[in-house]
Amino acid sequence: MTNTPKKEGLRIARLLMVLSSISPLFVLWAIRGSKLVPDSYLLSFCALMVALPNLFLWLRIQAAKKHHVKSELVVGSAEDHRDHLLVYLFAMLLPFYPIDTGSWRDFAALISALAFVVFLFWHLNLHYMNIIFAIRGYRVFTILPPKDDNPLSGRISLVLITPRTSVLSGDRIIAYRLSDTVYFEAKECPPSSTLALSN
C-alpha cells in the first residue's frame, strides 16, 4: 500500500490569498503607470487587485472566528520563516520594477511573469506569504508534530501565522484554519478540536 500525498483543498481561497500576497506588485504598477493603458483603467484595475483579495483574506479570518473553525496545534518543532518571507517578497518585487510597458510585447511579458508568480505561489502553497502580516508584526512558523512511534509523524507540517516571537516544542496553540495547511493563531475560547499534527 503506497501513501499518496494529500492534495491541498480550498483552491479558490488559496488563489485569492495568493493574489493578496502579491498585491504590492499592483501598487508598484499603479505608481509607474503604463504607456499603453490609460491611467483611469489601470488605476481602477490595480485598486481592485489590491482591495478585493485582501478583503477576502480579512473576511476569511473573520469567518473562521465566527464559525469557530479552529484546532489546538501541538508543536514538536518549529522553524521561523520571518526572514525567508521578507527576502522572498522583495526578491520577487524587485525584478518587476524595472520592466517597461511601453510596447505590447513588454506588457505581455509583464502579464506572463505575473501569471508565473501566481502559479508558483499557488502550486507550492505559499499563499501564507503576505506583507500585511509582516507590517502588522506577525511572524510565520512551520511547525511539525511531536516525535512518537507513528512512522508518519513529522511528515505533515503546518504553517502558523502568529504574533509570537518564538514557538517552542511542546507549545499547545489554538489557531484558526485559513486553508488546509495555514493557521492563524487565536487568542480566546477553548479549542473545538485538537490537532497534534500527526493525523
Secondary structure, DSSP 8 states (H G I E B T S, - for coil): ----------HHHHHHHHHHHTHHHHHHHHHH--SSS-HHHHHHHHHHHHHHHHHHHHHHHHHHHHTT-EEEEE-SEEEE-HHHHHHHHHHHHHHHTT---SSHHHHHHHHHHHHHHHHHHHHTT-TT--HHHHHTT-EEEEEE----S-TTTTS--EEEEES-S---TT-EEEEEESSSSEEEE--SS--SSEE-S--
